Amino acid sequence: MKPSHTALSSFTHANRGIAMPPSHTAVSSFTHANRGIAMQTSTLSTLSPVSTIKGERPSGLRLRAERPVAPAARPTELHASQVDAVARREIEWFFTSAATDAASDGARARIYAWIHTLGRPEQETLALRYDPMPCPTSLEEHWGDGGFALGLSLAFAGPWRPYGRPRHSLEREASDQLEEAVKQHGPGVLDHIKCRAEWDLAAALGAYADARGRVPSVIPAER
């Protein structure tokens, strides 16, 4: 049976609060307003999920490779404040190093050439300062470490000329005389000799520093 007009009116009145489907115009307006959201959602959906596993490179991101850091360039010359310290290390290395490799031989030749430009007194002072002659046991406490040959040459200048080192017998004699002088007059006898040795060494090292200039250290380990 067909519903009566009265029944249809009652159904319509009872369901008046139910929202009707939007019209075509309303749907078009909603779609246009949200088109940007839809495009962003579509773009995000094309990216691969980012992996959370430690140590694994994210699959959806492009990382920029780090540029290698170039090593610092070696200075072409020393600062004026560095020359004296380098000169002292070179002289000590020259007289104490026993290395015989090619680099050491080349460095030793350069240092020798610079030393050879100095005067005879400066050359003798440097050689005697690093001479391995031991200090007598009775004088070790008062003299200190190293350079006893230089001090002995200053205390007894006569036998040490004309060429730096005397014969062994003269060395022994001079050492014995110095020991006897300390026994009789006390360790103060050595004070003047030590001061003179330090003064002469500083002058010789200064002359060598001037001769070598600001060239970077030639010691192989410092290149």
Secondary structure by P-SEA (a helix, b strand, c coil): ccccaaaaaaaaaaaccccccccaaaaaaaaaaaaaaaaaaaaaaaccccccccccccccbbbbbbcccccccccccccccaaaaaaaaaaaaaaccccccaaaaaaaaaaaaaaaaccaaaaaaaaaaaccccccccccccccccaaaaaaaaaccccccccccccaaaaaaaaaaaaaaaaacccccaaaaaaaaaaaaaaaaaaaaaaaccccccccccc
